Amino acid sequence: QVQLVESGGGLVQAGGPLRLSCAASGRTFSSYAMGWFRQGPGKEREFVAAISRSGGSTYAADSVKGRFTISRDNAKNTVYLQMNSLKPEDTAVYYCAARVTYSGSYYSPNEYAYWGQGTQVTVSS
């Protein structure tokens, strides 16, 4: 089991950067592929980015590709989401999650069993 705690959210102007962090407890962090999801007001939770256990493979949603970068530091039990060129439509609660099943796709929330509490990101125009 792993516990996840996100940080780094806040209010930022459109076009600005923000970096989210997700700290994991436990000694098995490197055994989990990790993902970032977000849920905007009145919207369903959606996939943002994912990273493999080693960090060698990353994936991003089309809506954030070229602007957001996911990375991880297994020595620090932390996964990051670097967000650049933020837009008002990026406003959402951002969640990190640990993937425990590999029967479906990395972008499906059903693949992830452990979730953080979320951190709010608000982008002003």
C-alpha positions as CSV (number, residue, x, y, z in Angstrom):
1,Q,0.0,0.0,0.0
2,V,1.2,3.6,-0.6
3,Q,0.0,6.9,0.6
4,L,0.2,9.9,-1.7
5,V,0.3,13.6,-0.8
6,E,0.2,16.3,-3.5
7,S,1.6,19.8,-3.1
8,G,2.4,22.8,-5.2
9,G,-1.0,23.9,-6.4
10,G,-2.1,27.5,-6.3
11,L,-3.3,30.6,-8.2
12,V,-1.3,31.5,-11.3
13,Q,-1.8,33.8,-14.3
14,A,-2.4,32.4,-17.7
15,G,0.9,31.7,-19.5
16,G,2.7,31.1,-16.2
17,P,4.3,27.9,-14.8
18,L,3.6,25.7,-11.8
19,R,5.2,22.5,-10.6
20,L,3.2,19.9,-8.7
21,S,4.8,17.3,-6.5
22,C,3.4,14.1,-5.1
23,A,5.2,12.5,-2.2
24,A,4.7,8.8,-1.6
25,S,5.1,6.9,1.6
26,G,6.5,3.4,1.7
27,R,9.6,1.7,0.3
28,T,7.8,0.3,-2.8
29,F,7.3,3.5,-4.7
30,S,9.5,2.4,-7.6
31,S,7.2,-0.6,-8.2
32,Y,4.3,1.6,-9.2
33,A,3.7,3.4,-12.5
34,M,2.3,6.8,-11.6
35,G,-0.3,9.1,-13.1
36,W,-1.7,12.6,-12.8
37,F,-5.4,13.2,-13.3
38,R,-7.5,16.4,-12.9
39,Q,-11.1,17.2,-12.3
40,G,-12.4,20.6,-13.3
41,P,-15.6,22.2,-12.0
42,G,-18.6,20.2,-13.3
43,K,-16.4,17.8,-15.2
44,E,-15.4,14.2,-14.9
45,R,-11.9,13.2,-13.8
46,E,-9.6,13.1,-16.8
47,F,-6.1,11.8,-17.5
48,V,-3.3,14.3,-17.7
49,A,0.0,12.3,-17.7
50,A,1.6,9.0,-16.7
51,I,5.1,7.7,-16.2
52,S,6.5,4.2,-16.0
53,R,8.1,2.6,-13.0
54,S,11.6,3.4,-14.1
55,G,10.7,6.8,-15.5
56,G,11.8,5.7,-19.0
57,S,8.4,6.1,-20.6
58,T,6.0,9.0,-20.3
59,Y,2.6,9.7,-21.7
60,A,0.5,12.9,-21.8
61,A,-3.0,13.8,-22.9
62,D,-3.2,15.7,-26.1
63,S,-4.6,18.8,-24.3
64,V,-1.4,19.2,-22.3
65,K,1.2,17.7,-24.7
66,G,4.1,20.1,-25.2
67,R,3.2,22.1,-22.1
68,F,3.2,19.6,-19.2
69,T,6.0,17.2,-18.3
70,I,5.8,14.3,-15.8
71,S,8.9,13.0,-14.1
72,R,9.8,11.1,-11.0
73,D,12.6,10.7,-8.6
74,N,12.5,7.2,-7.1
75,A,15.2,8.0,-4.6
76,K,12.9,10.7,-3.2
77,N,9.7,8.7,-3.6
78,T,8.3,11.7,-5.5
79,V,6.6,12.3,-8.9
80,Y,6.3,15.7,-10.4
81,L,4.2,17.5,-12.9
82,Q,5.8,20.6,-14.5
83,M,3.1,22.7,-16.0
84,N,4.1,25.5,-18.4
85,S,2.0,27.9,-20.5
86,L,-1.0,27.4,-18.3
87,K,-4.4,28.2,-19.6
88,P,-7.6,29.0,-17.7
89,E,-9.0,25.7,-18.9
90,D,-6.3,23.9,-16.9
91,T,-8.1,25.0,-13.7
92,A,-8.9,21.9,-11.8
93,V,-8.1,19.8,-8.8
94,Y,-5.0,17.7,-9.7
95,Y,-4.6,14.2,-8.3
96,C,-1.6,11.9,-8.4
97,A,-2.3,8.2,-8.4
98,A,-0.4,4.9,-8.3
99,R,-1.2,2.3,-10.9
100,V,-1.7,-1.3,-9.6
101,T,-3.3,-3.1,-12.5
102,Y,-2.1,-3.4,-16.1
103,S,-5.2,-4.9,-17.7
104,G,-6.3,-1.7,-19.4
105,S,-4.8,1.6,-20.5
106,Y,-2.5,4.0,-18.6
107,Y,-5.1,6.7,-19.1
108,S,-7.9,4.9,-17.4
109,P,-8.6,5.9,-13.7
110,N,-9.6,2.3,-13.1
111,E,-6.0,1.2,-13.4
112,Y,-5.1,3.2,-10.3
113,A,-5.9,2.1,-6.8
114,Y,-4.1,4.7,-4.7
115,W,-5.0,8.4,-4.9
116,G,-3.8,11.5,-3.2
117,Q,-6.2,14.1,-1.7
118,G,-5.7,16.5,-4.6
119,T,-4.3,20.0,-5.0
120,Q,-6.2,22.9,-6.5
121,V,-4.7,24.7,-9.5
122,T,-6.4,27.9,-10.6
123,V,-5.3,29.8,-13.7
124,S,-6.6,33.3,-14.1
125,S,-7.0,35.0,-17.4
